[in-house]
């Protein structure tokens, strides 16, 4: 039994981040200002995109991206049920309808072979989700989008470091949305980013992210002098602050070295668990970079001896924190009631949803922590089999 609880998704905040936040506080400029701009510039360079717009969350990024690309009432947007509710919720917020397509059981990503059958005259966009940091088949998805004149808006909440055979995530689809939530690989506590190569959307993204005020409003209290603003659209309060960006600037500078460390822990998990009666993550395709955001196992009661929920409860008792990513979106009451989805609609997503468990994985951990997780899993299995 561990002495201390192993927290799932604990952020790694260093002295550089702390010093930058203190500098921001002392500067007197703690809202959207120069450090947000610096973070946007650094992030755009990292993913190779022409533009990056920092916002308050990935949910905000998804909502804004759909709005500027023309998604609205009466439209349909295709996405995966194997995702956090925010993906589907953002579609609903535009007035459009989410249309789910089943996933590939091995990759847990949307299955491109099933997308075309879901396209109707109302379809406006495809929102692929790079689950756990593994790239979707972007070549197939983009080919379908071109054929049917659809937008591609990537949900890259798990995929800051991810590269597909098509290139770096953030520089493939029409718009890409990232998350800097406290459990993510780059942390700003709360926050998100939109990247795009479409220059004509930048003013609209920034305007809609700040109450619908014109772009000069972002600079109205700067040293350049006060500027009157005009409201061009009933927008939202989706902007990022310099306090958040102070964290992000230094978090981003560590992202590649952190990936190397997480890869070592990931490989160690694989070695320990390969002989257990569990399904462990498969390797990415050649030429791809997995973001390694989540280490997910599938727990089948018949093979393991107890269910996923039983294992999670017992691991918690043994001071091991875990996560469930995710209960498939179409199984939630709102989507069943509003759109008539039901169990049986997407069997692959349901198979994963019933069995998936995310184990702790982060740069705050060490090999002894992974040993503790492994020993706890073995202990639970032994108890279940008695």
JOGI-V76759 format. One record per residue. N is the residue number from 0. OMEGA is omega in whole degrees, 0 to 359 (999 if undefined). NEAR is the number of other C-alpha atoms within 12 Angstrom. Layout:
N&OMEGA&NEAR ; N&OMEGA&NEAR
//
This chain:
0&177&22 ; 1&174&21 ; 2&182&11 ; 3&179&14 ; 4&177&21 ; 5&186&31 ; 6&176&26 ; 7&175&32 ; 8&179&30 ; 9&182&24 ; 10&176&28 ; 11&182&30 ; 12&183&29 ; 13&180&21 ; 14&179&14 ; 15&178&20 ; 16&181&29 ; 17&180&23 ; 18&180&18 ; 19&177&26 ; 20&179&30 ; 21&178&20 ; 22&178&20 ; 23&179&26 ; 24&181&19 ; 25&181&13 ; 26&183&16 ; 27&179&17 ; 28&185&24 ; 29&176&23 ; 30&179&29 ; 31&185&36 ; 32&188&30 ; 33&182&28 ; 34&171&31 ; 35&178&36 ; 36&179&30 ; 37&179&26 ; 38&178&38 ; 39&181&39 ; 40&180&27 ; 41&182&28 ; 42&177&40 ; 43&179&30 ; 44&182&22 ; 45&182&28 ; 46&178&34 ; 47&180&25 ; 48&179&30 ; 49&186&27 ; 50&173&34 ; 51&179&40 ; 52&181&52 ; 53&181&50 ; 54&189&46 ; 55&180&39 ; 56&174&38 ; 57&176&43 ; 58&176&38 ; 59&179&44 ; 60&179&46 ; 61&181&50 ; 62&181&45 ; 63&181&47 ; 64&179&49 ; 65&181&46 ; 66&185&35 ; 67&179&33 ; 68&172&31 ; 69&177&27 ; 70&182&35 ; 71&183&27 ; 72&179&20 ; 73&179&20 ; 74&173&29 ; 75&179&33 ; 76&182&45 ; 77&176&44 ; 78&183&49 ; 79&172&44 ; 80&182&47 ; 81&184&46 ; 82&174&40 ; 83&184&31 ; 84&182&30 ; 85&181&30 ; 86&180&47 ; 87&180&40 ; 88&180&30 ; 89&176&33 ; 90&180&40 ; 91&182&31 ; 92&177&27 ; 93&185&29 ; 94&179&21 ; 95&180&28 ; 96&175&32 ; 97&177&44 ; 98&184&41 ; 99&176&46 ; 100&185&39 ; 101&187&38 ; 102&168&36 ; 103&186&27 ; 104&183&26 ; 105&183&25 ; 106&184&32 ; 107&178&43 ; 108&178&39 ; 109&183&41 ; 110&183&36 ; 111&181&34 ; 112&181&19 ; 113&183&24 ; 114&188&35 ; 115&181&29 ; 116&182&18 ; 117&182&27 ; 118&176&29 ; 119&176&20 ; 120&180&16 ; 121&184&23 ; 122&182&33 ; 123&187&36 ; 124&171&45 ; 125&178&53 ; 126&174&51 ; 127&179&53 ; 128&180&48 ; 129&190&47 ; 130&176&45 ; 131&182&44 ; 132&179&38 ; 133&184&42 ; 134&169&47 ; 135&176&47 ; 136&187&36 ; 137&178&38 ; 138&180&20 ; 139&182&26 ; 140&180&37 ; 141&177&29 ; 142&178&23 ; 143&180&26 ; 144&179&29 ; 145&182&20 ; 146&184&13 ; 147&178&23 ; 148&181&20 ; 149&173&33 ; 150&172&34 ; 151&180&41 ; 152&186&48 ; 153&170&50 ; 154&183&56 ; 155&181&51 ; 156&181&50 ; 157&202&42 ; 158&180&42 ; 159&184&50 ; 160&193&44 ; 161&173&42 ; 162&175&34 ; 163&178&32 ; 164&178&23 ; 165&181&24 ; 166&183&23 ; 167&174&33 ; 168&188&47 ; 169&183&44 ; 170&182&37 ; 171&182&38 ; 172&179&42 ; 173&176&38 ; 174&179&43 ; 175&186&51 ; 176&183&50 ; 177&179&50 ; 178&174&42 ; 179&178&42 ; 180&190&29 ; 181&181&26 ; 182&188&30 ; 183&184&42 ; 184&167&46 ; 185&190&48 ; 186&167&39 ; 187&185&41 ; 188&168&31 ; 189&178&32 ; 190&179&40 ; 191&181&48 ; 192&172&57 ; 193&173&56 ; 194&180&48 ; 195&172&39 ; 196&182&24 ; 197&184&25 ; 198&185&19 ; 199&181&15 ; 200&190&27 ; 201&180&27 ; 202&182&25 ; 203&177&31 ; 204&182&43 ; 205&179&42 ; 206&181&33 ; 207&180&35 ; 208&183&43 ; 209&173&37 ; 210&185&24 ; 211&177&27 ; 212&183&29 ; 213&192&27 ; 214&179&25 ; 215&181&23 ; 216&179&28 ; 217&184&33 ; 218&192&24 ; 219&178&19 ; 220&182&18 ; 221&180&17 ; 222&179&11 ; 223&181&10 ; 224&183&12 ; 225&177&13 ; 226&175&17 ; 227&179&15 ; 228&174&19 ; 229&179&19 ; 230&183&20 ; 231&184&21 ; 232&177&20 ; 233&190&16 ; 234&191&25 ; 235&177&26 ; 236&188&24 ; 237&185&33 ; 238&174&40 ; 239&178&42 ; 240&177&37 ; 241&176&36 ; 242&178&37 ; 243&181&45 ; 244&178&47 ; 245&174&43 ; 246&186&41 ; 247&181&47 ; 248&183&37 ; 249&175&31 ; 250&181&38 ; 251&181&35 ; 252&181&25 ; 253&194&25 ; 254&183&32 ; 255&177&24 ; 256&176&17 ; 257&178&29 ; 258&178&32 ; 259&180&20 ; 260&180&25 ; 261&178&31 ; 262&177&28 ; 263&179&22 ; 264&179&32 ; 265&180&37 ; 266&179&23 ; 267&173&24 ; 268&181&36 ; 269&182&26 ; 270&182&18 ; 271&189&23 ; 272&188&28 ; 273&180&18 ; 274&177&14 ; 275&178&24 ; 276&180&22 ; 277&172&32 ; 278&181&29 ; 279&184&34 ; 280&176&34 ; 281&181&22 ; 282&176&22 ; 283&178&27 ; 284&178&18 ; 285&179&12 ; 286&179&15 ; 287&172&25 ; 288&177&31 ; 289&179&39 ; 290&176&41 ; 291&179&45 ; 292&181&44 ; 293&170&41 ; 294&186&41 ; 295&172&38 ; 296&173&40 ; 297&185&39 ; 298&177&33 ; 299&187&27 ; 300&182&22 ; 301&182&16 ; 302&187&18 ; 303&181&28 ; 304&174&25 ; 305&184&29 ; 306&176&25 ; 307&182&39 ; 308&177&26 ; 309&178&24 ; 310&179&40 ; 311&180&33 ; 312&182&22 ; 313&176&27 ; 314&177&35 ; 315&178&27 ; 316&179&22 ; 317&175&27 ; 318&175&25 ; 319&177&35 ; 320&179&31 ; 321&176&35 ; 322&175&31 ; 323&184&33 ; 324&359&33 ; 325&160&33 ; 326&185&28 ; 327&188&41 ; 328&184&37 ; 329&178&39 ; 330&178&32 ; 331&186&26 ; 332&183&17 ; 333&184&18 ; 334&176&24 ; 335&182&19 ; 336&186&12 ; 337&185&15 ; 338&174&21 ; 339&177&19 ; 340&182&23 ; 341&176&22 ; 342&184&23 ; 343&181&16 ; 344&184&22 ; 345&189&29 ; 346&181&23 ; 347&178&29 ; 348&180&37 ; 349&177&33 ; 350&179&30 ; 351&183&38 ; 352&183&38 ; 353&190&27 ; 354&190&36 ; 355&175&39 ; 356&180&37 ; 357&180&38 ; 358&180&46 ; 359&178&43 ; 360&181&44 ; 361&184&39 ; 362&172&36 ; 363&185&25 ; 364&173&28 ; 365&182&22 ; 366&178&25 ; 367&176&16 ; 368&178&31 ; 369&175&34 ; 370&180&26 ; 371&179&29 ; 372&180&40 ; 373&180&30 ; 374&178&24 ; 375&178&30 ; 376&178&41 ; 377&180&27 ; 378&180&23 ; 379&180&30 ; 380&179&30 ; 381&179&18 ; 382&181&16 ; 383&185&20 ; 384&181&15 ; 385&999&9
//
